[in-house]
Amino acid sequence: MANKKINVEKLIADLNPPKWKIWITPKVRREAALSLGRMKKAEAFEPLLTALEDPKVQDSAMEALSSLPVPGKQAARTLKAILAYRQGLKVRFIEEFFNENRNSTTMKMVGDMPMTTMKAEPESFLGAALSIWSQLNPDREEDLDAAARQGLAPYSRKKFRKNIYILARNEIFPTWPELDVINNLFEAADEMIVSIAGQEAVPDYEHRKEGDDNNDASKRKDAEMGKELSDEALHDFVVKALGAKSAITTPMLQIPLIMEGFFKELKGRYALLDSQEIFKLLSGAVRLNCHTCGPLATEYTQGLLGKVEESFESGTPLDLGELTNASAGSFAKGHNPGCKGFGVELTFDPSGIEAPAKAIEARREAAEGKPVKEEKEAAPAPAQAAPEPVQAELEIPLEKPAPAPSAYNVLYKGELIEGKTLDEVKQGIAKLYKVDVSKVEGFFSGKPRVVKKGVNRETAEKMVAAFQRAGAKAYWEEVS
């Protein structure tokens, strides 16, 4: 305990040092702020609040403060400090949006508008730019309609920041990391202000009203997206989707499993295609969509398919956390940082698969068939050129697989390795899947849970070993 207290005191001293300690750089101070936030120590709140007034460290201080409860005695001072900080963020957001190096394409649409006017009346610029964009892109009326349904109000000053993200979400105007950082700080500041003074303290804070049909529908959609689908339901969807265009709403973590299902089904139907060819066909058939944020970026979908393909090629388990991250909105272009959805709608269109798959198989059969015919015609009689019995023997195990290469499921039912605590194991499994600890509660229901399905023995053993390193006692079983 003494060491921990010393560490906290040192971090506080580094956060707000006297001016003569010139060796304590802004970087050291920012790291101290973030460390104090992670430690969640109550005594760090007041020093962090003081640091919020210093432009060199205020962003790190805001991030740290957002993870701490507000002491009752500090509520008035905290509210005043964060409102002032938030006002500065407004100016920074507008300055960053009108960055000519990062947003030149959008700004050129209204090239005759002076920069001072753009920054003084950003909503006027946005309305004019959107009007020009719609004239240049008459074929994208659906995107504008979608933006309108999501609350777009281009001539509203107070909704300027939210408008930018609605437009980016629908791939109309872009955002970039520097803009996202400021926006995330806005969200953190708003949450703290609302927690202290209520929603009326933030004029543009959007909250859902009970009885609103659209919001009720959204809540129902959220509930659907959080529901994990059974293996049987996923398999039924795969079979159905390969027959006709279909869609399914599913948690993010199950998307790679659906991809696995498509791969196995297509591999069974088109045995001559290699995995790379199958995944190439899949990439043109799959579309992912967050109901809050809109379509997920194409490069994310392709990257996800690529990771699933690598798993097949190497025989290693899928790292679901790495593939899916936390929120569907994280992968939508111009995503809504407030998106709490952890699921997506997957649409599969099989119309572009059958014809090219059969064409590839036909070419491969033709290419492989020519040498066989030449051998039979050139050497019809010699005893040495009679490999038919050998080939017949080789073909038997292909048609009737021997028991050796059986499939295995890896299961876990919440058991801990001796010496490990429940919290340690939860942290270990969350780290393994790269998700928040709250997302692994289902692993500890006491009932066997399939964490990897239909893999070879080596892969099953690797998965069990990975769970052991996390402090969890998993096991594998052979599937008949």
N, C-alpha and C positions, 0 to 999 in steps of 0.2 A: 504493500500500500504506500509505503514511504517513497519508493522509487516512482510510482505513478504520480504522486502529488508533486514531486520535484519536476517531473516531465511537464506536467500541466503548468506549473509556475514558470518554467523556462520558456515554454511556448507563448505564454501570455507576455513575458518580458520581451521576447523576440517580435511579437505582434506589434506592440506600441513602444518601441525603444526611445530613449531620449535622443535628441538631435546629435549629440556629440558621438554617439555610437555609429559612426559612418560605415563601419564594416558590416552592419546588418542591412543587407540589400533588400529592395522591394520583393525580390523573388523569395528570399528567406521568410519575409513577413507573410507573403501570400501562402506559402507552404505551412507556416505556423497556423494561419487562420483555418485552412482546410483540415489540418490535423485536429485542431480543437473541435471542429464540427463533427469529425468522425468519432472523437472520444465522448461526445455528448455530455460534457461536464457543465453543471449549472454555473460554476464560478467563471466560466469562459464567456457567458452571455454579455456582461457589461463591457469587457474589453473589446469584444467583437462589435458591439454597438458603437463604441468610440471609433473603431477602425472604419466603420461604414462611412464616416465623414471624410476619409482620406482617399482621393481618387486613385492613388497608387495600389491600394489593397481593397477597395470597397467591394469589388465584384466577388472576390474570394470570401470576404466577410459576409456578404449577402448569402452566398451559397451555404456557408457554415451556419449562419443564424437560422436559415430555413429548416435545419434539422434539429433545432432546440426548442423546447417549450418556452413561451414568453412568461417571465415572472410577473405576477400581478402588480407589484410595485413599479415595474418598468414599463407597463403597458402604454402610458401616455407618452413617455419619451420615445419608446420604440415606434409608435404610430407616427409621430412627428418626423423621426429620422428616416423611416422607410418611405413615407410620402414624398419627402424631399429627394431621396435617392431615385424614386420612381419617376419624378419629374425630369431628372437628369437623363434617365433612360429614354424618355420620349425624344429628347433632343438628339441623343446618340443614335437612336433607331433611324430617325429621318436623315441625319448626316450620313449614316452608313448606306441607307437605301439609295441616296443620290451620289454614290461613289461611281465616278465616271469609268473607272477601270473595271469594276465588277458588274455594272448595270448599264453599260453603254448602249446595248441593243434597245432596251426599253426607253431610255432617255432620248434616243435619236428619233423616236416616234413623235415627240413633241419638241423638235429641235429649235423652234423659234421662241420657246418659252425661256426667259432668263432664269439662271440658276437661283437667284435670290427669290424669285416668285415661286419656283418649284419648292424650295425649302419652307417658305412662308405659308404657302397654300398647297401642301402635298396632296390634299384631296382633289383639288382642281386639276393638278397634273395627272393624277390617277384616272379621273373620269375622262380626260381628253385622250390619254394614252389608250385606254380601253376602247374608246370609240373608234380610234384609228385601227387598233388591232382587229376589231370586229369587221371593219371594212376590208382589211387585208386577208381575213380568214373566214369568208362567208360559209365555208363548209363545216365550221366548228361551232355551230349554234348550240348543239347539244351540250358542249362544255360550258358555255355561258349560262345555259339554263340550269345546269347542275350547280354552278357557282351561286346563282340566284337562290336556289333551294337551300343552299348552305348558309344563307344570310348575307350575301354580298350587298354592300351599300356603298358604292364607290365614291359618292360625294359626301360621305359622313366623315368629319374630322376625327371624332372620337373612336371610330372603328377603322381608322387607317391601317393600323398594324394587323388587325384581324383580317381586313380585306386582302392584304398582301398574301397572307397564308392561304386564304380561300382560293385566290387566283393561282398561286403556286401549286396548290393541291390538285388543281385541274389542268396543270401544265400550260397555263396561259402566260404568266410572268414567273421568272425564276426567283429563288432565294439562294443563299450561300452560307457557309459555316459561320462567318463573322456576324451575319444578321441573325442566325439561329441562336447564337450565344446570348445576344442582347434580348431576344424574345424569351428565352428560357429564364433569364433573370427577371424579366417582367412577370412571368408566371409565378415565380417564387415570391416576389414582392407582393403580388396580388393576393396570394394565398395567406400570407402573414397578415396583411391589412384586413382581409375579411375575417380571419380568426380573431382579431382584436376588436374590430369595430362593426362587423357585419357587412353584408353585401352592398348596402347603400353607400358605404365609404369609397367604393370603387365604381364610378359611374358606368364604365364600359365592361364591368364584370358580368359575364353571361351565365346566368343560372337557369336551371330548368324549372318551369312552372307546372305544378300538378294539374292534370286535366288537359294538358296540351296534347292533342292527338299525335302530332309528329314526334314529340318527345316520348310519349308512351310507347309508340312504335319503336323508337330508337332503344328504349329500355328493354323491350322484348327482344330486339335484335341483339343487344348486349348480352342478355341472358342466354340466348341461343349460342352465341359465340364462345361463351365460357364453358359450355357443356362438352365434355369429352365423349367422342363417339366410340362405340364398341368395335372390335376387330371385324365382326360380322357386318356391321353397318358400313364400314370403310370398304370391305371387299365387295359388298353389294353395289356400292356406288361405282367402284372401278369397273365392274362388269357392265353395269347399266350405261355408264358414260362412254364406254368403247362401242356401244351400239348406237347411241344417239347423243346429241349435245345435252349435257346435264350440268347442274351446279349443286354445290354442297357448302354449307356453312360449318366451319370447323375451327378448333383452336389452332394457333400457329404451330404448336409442337407436333401436331399430327400431319401437317403438310408433307414433310419428308416421308412419312410412312405411306401416305397415299401415292407419292411418287414411286416408292418401292413397289407398291401394288401394281401400278401401271406397267412398270418395267417387267415384273415377273409375268404378267399376263401377256404382254406383247412378245416377250422372249419365248413363251410357250407357243404363240401363234406363228411367229416368224423366226424359226430356229436358226436360219442362215444369217440373220442380221447380228452384227456385234453390238456391244453395249453403247458404243459411241454413236452408231447409226440410230439406235432406238431412242437415245436421249435427244438427239437432234430432232427427231420427229416429235417427241414430247414437248420440246421447247416451243414449237409452233402451235401446239394444241392447248397449252395451259395458260390461263389468265387468272391473276389474283387481284382481289379488290377488298380494300378496307371500307366498311360502310360509312365510316366517319370521314376518312381522308381521301377516298377515291382510289383509282387504280394504283397498284404497287408498281414501282419502277421496273421496266423490262430487264434491266441489267441485274436487279435483285433476283427475279425469277430465274434467269439464266444461270446466275451464280449458284443459286440453291440447287438447280438440276445438276450443275457441274460437281458440287460437293457430294450429292447423292451418287453420281456416277463414280467418283473417286472411291467412295465407300465400297461399291460393288467390285471395282477393279482390285482394290487392296485387301478386301475382306475384313476391314476394320469397322467397328461400330460407328453409327452416325452420331456425331456430337450435336444433338438437337439444339442445345442452347446456342451454340455458335451459329447454327443455321437460321434460327428464328428470332433471336434477341427477345426483347420483352414485349413490345407492342407492334401490332400490325402497322400502325401509323409511322413507325420508324422507317419503313421502307417505301412509303408513298412520296412521290416528288412533291416538295413543299408541304410535308406532313403537318398535321395539326398537333402541336406539342401537348395539347390537353387531351389527346385521344387516350381513352382508357381501355380500348378494345384489345383483347389478346387473341382475337381470331380473325379469320378472313373468309370471304366467299371465293371458292375455287370453281372456275368454270372450265369445263373440258369439252373441246370440239374435235371429234374424231374424223371429220370429213377429209382432212389433209393427211391422213395416216395410211389408209389401206392401199391406195393406188401407188404411192412411192415405195411402200414396203414391198409390195408384190413385184414392182419393177426391179428393185434391188435384188430380190431373191431370184428373179428370172435371169438377170445378168450373171449372178453368181453361179447358178446351176449350169448356165451355158458355158461359162468359163471353166468350171470344174468338170463338165461332161466331156469336153473335147479330148483331153489326154487319155481318158478311160477308153473311148472308142478306138483311138489309134493303137493302143496296146493290144486290144482284142483282135483287130484286123491284121496287125503286123505279125503277131505270134499266136496263131490259133492252136498249134499242136504241141509245141515243146513242153516236156514234163516240168521243166523249171519255171515256165511261165504260166503256171496254174495256181495263182494265189487265192482262188475262190474259197477253198476250205479255210484258209487263214483269215480271210476277210469275214467269212461267216461267223467264225469264232469271235472276232472283234465286234461284230454287230450285235451279238446277243446281249452283252451287258448294257449296251446303249438303249435297247428296247426294254430290258427288265433290269433296272439298276440293282446292284448288290446292296445289302444292308449297310456296308461300311460307310459310305458317304451320307449318313442320315442327317436330318435337320435337327436343330436344337433350339429350344426356347430358354431364355435367361429370365429367372423370376426373382422377385424380392418381396418379402412380406413384413418388413420393418424390423428385422433382427439386427442387433448391434454386436460388433466384435468386442470381446471382453476388454474392459479398461476404457472404453469410449462412452461418452455421455450422449444423450439424445440430441442435444443442441449441437454438439460437435459433428455428429453424423449428418444432421440436417444441413449444416453448413457445408459439409464435404460433398453431399449429393448435389446441393445447389451449385457449388463450384464446378462439379463434374459436368452438369448440364448448362452452366453459365446462365442461370436464372435466379430470380429473387427467392429467398428462403420460403416465402409464403406459397410459392408455386410447387413445393415438393411435399406438402402435407399429405397428399394422397398416397405417397409411398409408405406411410406409417399407419395404415388402416388395420393392420393385422391380417389382412387377406392377401394371398399370393397375387402379385401384380406382374404381368409380362412386361419386362423392360426392353427385351430384344427378342424378335420372333423369327423363326425359320432360318437360322444361321448355321454355318459349319462349326465343327467342334473347336477349332482354333479360335474363331471369333468369339464363341461363347465363353471360352476360358479367359480371353482378354477382357471381356466385359465383366466377368466375375472378379478378376484381379483389380479392375478399375474401381469397382464398388468396395473391395477390401481396402484399397488405399484411402477410400473416403470413410472407412470405419464401419462399413455395412457388410452384412453377411448375406450375399446373394448366392444363388445356385443355378445350375442348368439341368435340364431334363431333355431326354431324347423324345422327338416327336415321331409318332408312327406314320 
